[in-house]
Amino acid sequence: MVKKNRAVLAGLGLIATAALLISACSSADEPNEEPTASAEDGVPFGSPMEVWHEAFEDVEPITLIVQTPGPKGSPVGAKEEAYYAAVEQWSNGKIAFDIAYANAIAGVLDAPQAIAEGRLDMSIVLPTYEAERFPTYVAVATGTVIPESSAVVGMLQQHAWMWDVGWHNQDVIDEFTDAGLAIIEPFNISTENYPFICTQERTSAQDVAGAQIVASSAVLASQLTALGASPVFISPYELFEGLQRGTVACTATAPQNAISQGIYDVAPYLNTFTTTFALTPGALAIGKDVYDSLPLVARQLLFDRTDVFLRVQIESTWTANQDSVATAKEAGGGVFPVSRELNGRLADFNGTILDDLRAAHGDAFVQTMIDANERWYDVIVDDLGYDPDVTLDTLADYLPTMPDLEAYMEAVFQSILDVRPSE
């Protein structure tokens, strides 16, 4: 529900950080003439903060009930906290957030129901776990098998092409509408690929054969099977003990998940692929009725400040990946690239996955994703100058010297301005 009384935003310390992250983007797009704005007519993209404040002057205070996936201040919830802080700042406090931390209102799989019941207004949701309701979304998410893995370029490429394709696919939008939701941010990932995080090195086909490896999705399980492994599904709460006791050999997951669960104490070997596993992105969604009740200026601001959400998602992931490598090495492990044979097997099976997508959704659907991947790779590597050869092991050395994200953010938003709320 939308409360019409002002609430104090938890996590105000993030406001300065969020403002710093977006200041360059907003000033770069500032029009030559002073833009005009109002709650009814909206605000031009790239307008300075004072124009937004003026547009919100006559807007009644709005409070949205939201949650984050981690405890307050946790890297897991950093993108949400920074986003909420930025929206409040740019609305001059007219949009505030009643934040429940660590999914205190509803688990992420139950969030759509909590939104439908009015217990939540906005939350991360995981459509990949509801393939019957979100078949097109799941199909786009499966396209994460297309690009090659790269610690920096891969993270930028995966987000850019999924935002580009997802925002422009009406079936994706309609699936959320039919579920009583509106998209605020369509696809976010906490890694550009899954390493095998194991209790020992497992870099050859022989090492992987028969190994029980924890999977988080049916598609990932099928990829593990193609590599000769035995996929298993267990609760994240049982994972540490399973690795410690040897009932499972590895988990295929994001490095930041492993560090938050303390897994490197018992499984400090990151066995990395250049071929990509199918990822399980989430989306930031809001109740459709709540969204439709907001004035245009509020809907535009929720859209525009996803630049903060995306930037913090990417940067916090890189930070977590650096920490993961350091923690693994301290525990006696490290980063170990798998063999060409294993990468080849995965690539061959990924071709089968794409063939299945063609059969289900058509050749044009898959080709759109392939074209988007190629286009964004060229933008990120050739135009923006990011190094495609950076690995988990060399990430810490590269980050201080890499190009700033400002031009990347500008490119991403220019590709989706046609879907920005306008009425």
N, C-alpha and C positions, 0 to 999 in steps of 0.2 A: 504494500500500500504506500501511497505518497502522503507523508505527513506534512501539514502546512505550518508546522512550528519549527523554528530554527534549532538545530542541535549542534553541539560542539564537536568538531571533527577530531576523532582520535588520530594520533600520529601527525600533529601539526609540524613536527620537526622535519618532515619530508617536504614541506612546501618550498623551502629555499632550494633544495636539491632539484625538485621538479621544475621550478622556474628557471634554474640554470640550464637544465637539459633542453628546454624548448625555446629559450630566448633567441638563439641564433636562427632557428627555423622561422619564427614569427617576424623577426626583423628583416630577413632576407626577402620575404614576400610582401613587405609593406608597400602599399600603393603610393604613387607619386602624389596623388591628391588625397586629402583627408577623407576616408571612407565614411559613409553614413550608415547607421544601423538602428534597429529597433527590435523589440521582442517579436513583433508580427512579421517584419520584413527580413529579419535575420542579419547576419554579419558576414561581410566578404571574407573569404579564406585568406589567412595571413595578416589579418588586422591586428594592430597592437592592443595591448591589454586594456588601455583606457577606453577604447572603442567598445570592447566587450562590456566593460563596467557600465558605460552609458546605456548600452542596449538592455542591460539587466535592471536598470533603475526602477522600472515600473512592474517588474516581475515579482509575484508573491513568493516568499521563501518556500523552498522545496527541500524535503529531506527524503533520501532514498535509503532503504534498508538493504545493506550489502554485507558480504563476507569476503574473507581472504582465506587461502588454503593453508596458511602457516600462522604461527604465533606472531604477535606484534613485533615488528622489527626483523623478522626472519627473512632470509634471502628467498625463500619459497613464495612469500607474499609481497615481495618488494615491488613488483610491477603494479599490483593492485593498489598498494598504499600510495605509491607515487602518483598514479593516475587519479585517485580520489582527491589527493591533496591539490593537484594541478587544477582539476575542475573547480574545486571550491575557490581557489585563488583567482582564477580567470573569470569566475562568475561574481566576484566580489562578495563571496559568502552566500549568495542567493541559492546555490545548490550545495547542500551539505549531505553528509553520509553518516548514517548510524551503522558503525562497523562491528561485525561479529568476527572475531579472529579464529583461525584454525577450524574453519567450517563448523562453527559452533551451532548454527541453526540447522544445517542439513549437510550430510555428506555429499560429495560432488556428484555422485550418481543419483541422489535424491533431490538435487537442487531444482530441476525443472518442476517437480511436483510442489516443492516449497514455494516456488514463484507462482504457480497456478493457484495455490491456496492463500496467497497474500502474506505468507510469513517472510518472504524475501522479495525484493524488487529486482536485484541484479546479482549475478554470481557467475563464476566460471562453471561451465557445463561441459560434459564429455559426450558429444553425439556419437562418437565412434563406438560406444558401448550400447547404442540403441540403433542398430543398423536398419531395423524395420521402419522406424520413424524417420531416419535421416539417411536414406540410401545414397543420395547424391553426395552429401557431405562426406560419408565414409569413402565413397569412390574417389573424391578429390584427395582425401587424406592418404589413400593408398598410393596415390601418385608420388608420394615422398620417396618411393623406390627409384625414381627416375634419375636424379642427379648423383654424381659421384660424391663421396664423403670428403669433406675438407673442414678443418676446425673453424676457420673464419668465413671463407666464401660460402661453405655449405650452410651455415647458420643464416647468413644474409640472403642467400638464394632461396632457401626453403620458405622463409617468411614472405619474401617479395612475390614469388610466383603464386603462393597459396592465397595471399591477399588479392592479387590481381585477378586470378581465375575465380576465386570464391565470391568476391564482391560482384562479379559480372555474370554469375550463373544464377538465373532466376529460380531454378529448381532448388538450389541451396537456400535462397531467401524464403521461398514458399514453404520448405520443410520446417523452418523455424516458425513462420507465421502459423502454420497448421498446428504446431505444438504450443501456441499461445505465447511465443517469444519473438523478440526483435534482436537482431545482431548489433552489438556495439563494436566488437572486435571479432573477426571470423575464425582465424586460425592462429594459435600460438603453441610453440613447442619449447621444451626445456633442454633440447639437444638437437644437433643436426644428424646424429646417428647413434645407434646403440653399440657400445663395445660389449664383449663378453667379459664380465667382471667375475673372476674365478679365484679359486683357492690355489691354482697353479697355472703355469703357462699352458695355453691350449691354442697353438698357432697352426697346427697341421690337421689334415683331414683325419688322420689316425687319432690325434688328441681329442677331437670332437666326437668321433664315432661312439654312439651309445651314451654320451654324457648327458646327465639330466640337467637341463638348462631352463630356468624359469622364464616364461613368456607372459606378456601382458595383453595379447590379443590373438584372435584366431589366425590372422594373416601372418603375424610374427611366428606363431607356432608352426605354420606350414613352411615358412622359410627355414626354421630350425630343423624340421624334419628333412627338408631337401639337403641340408648339410650333413645329415646322418646322426644328428643329436636326437635326444628324447625330450621333447618339450613337456614341462609340467606347469601347473597353475597352483600357486599357494598364496596365502595372504601375506601382504608386506610385513605384518607383525610376526610372521613365522619365518621370514627369510633369513634373518641373522642366525637363528638357531639351526635352520636347515643347512646353511653353509658351514657352520661351526661343527655340526655333527657329521657332515659329509653325506647327508641324504640328498642334497643337490650339489652340483659341481660349480654352477655359475648362475648368474642372472644377466639377462640382456636388458639393460635399463640405462637411463640417463645418468651420467657420472654424478650430477648434483643430488639425485635421489639416493645414490649409494653413500655419499658423504653425510647426508642428513640422517641416514639410518645407522651410521657407524659401521658399515659393511667392510670397509677397508681393513679393519682390525683382523678380520678372518679371511678376506678375499682381496688381496692387494694387487692382483694381476689384471690389468686392463688390456685385453686382446682386441686390437682395433682392425677394422675393415675399411677398404677404400670403396667398396660397394655398399649400398645403403639398405638398411632394414626399413620396413614399413613403420612409420611413427604413429603415435596416437595423440594428435593435437586436441586442444581444448578451445573453447570460444567463450568470450565474455558476452553474456546475454542479459536482457532485461524483459520484464513482462510486457507483452505487446500492448495491453490496455494502458498500462502506466506510461509507456513510451509515447503512445498516441495522444495522451492527455497533456504532454509537456509542450510548452511554446516552442516555436521554431528555433529561437536562439539557443534554448537549452539543448535541443537535439543536435544542433550544429556543433555546440561546444563539446558534447559527449563524443561526437565523431572526431573533431579536430584534435582533441587532447589524447587520442589513442597514440599520437606520436610519442608521448611520454611512456605510455604502456609498452610500446614496441621497443623503444630504445632501452628502457630499464630491463626488459625481458632479455634482450640480446647481451647487454653488458653484464648483467648478473649471472647469466649462463657462462660467459667466458670466465668470470671471476671464480665461479664454482668449479669449472673445469680445471683451472690452474690449481685451486686448492685440492682437488681430487688427485691430480698427478703428484703433487707434493706429499699428500697424506699417504698415498699408495707406496711411494718410494721410501718414506719413513718407516713403513711397515714391512719393508723388505721386498716389495714388488716393483711395479713400474708399468711402462707402456710397451706392448709387444705386438708389432704388426703381424697379422696372420698371413699364411702362405698365399701365393698366386692361385693355387688350386682351389682353396676355399673361396677366395674372391670370385673366381671364375664360376664355381658352382652356384654361388648366390646370384651372380649376374644372369646366368642361364635361367634360373628359376624366376627371377624378377621379370624376365621376358614373358614367361608363362602367365605371371600375374597380370601384366599389361594386356596380354591376349584375352584373358578372362574379362578384363574391364571393357575391351573392345566389343566382346560378345554381348555384354550386359548393357553397355551405354553407347555403343557406336564408335566407329573409327574417329569421327570428328572430335568426340569428347576427349579421347586419349591424345590425339594430335594437338589439341589446344594446350594440354598440360606440357607436352614435350616442347612445343614451340615457346611457351612461356618460360620454361626452364632454360632453353638455349638463349632466349632474349635477355633474361635477367643475368645469366652467367656473363654474357658479353658486356652488359652494363657494369656489373660489379668488378669484373677483372680488367676489361679493356678501357672502359670510360672512367671508372673510379679508382682503379689502381690497386685493388686488394690482391694479395698473393694467394693463389689457389693451392699452393704446396704446403701451407702451414698445417701441422699435425697437432694432436693433443700434447705431444712431447715438446714441440717447439713454440707452442702458443704463448707461454710466458715471456719469451724473448721477443716475439713479434709485436705484441699488443702495444708496447710503448712507442713503436715506430710506425704503426699503421695509420692510414688516412682517418681523419675524423669522420664520424657517422653523419654529419650534417647533410652532405650531398646525397648520401644514400637515402636518408629520410625524405629529402625533397623529391627524389626520383620516385619513391614508393607512393607518396601522396599525390604526386602529379598523375600517376596512373589510375587513381581511384576517385579523383575529384568529381567525375561525372555521376557518382552515386552519393555524393554528399547531400544531406537533406536540404531541400530548397523550397518546400511549401508545407 
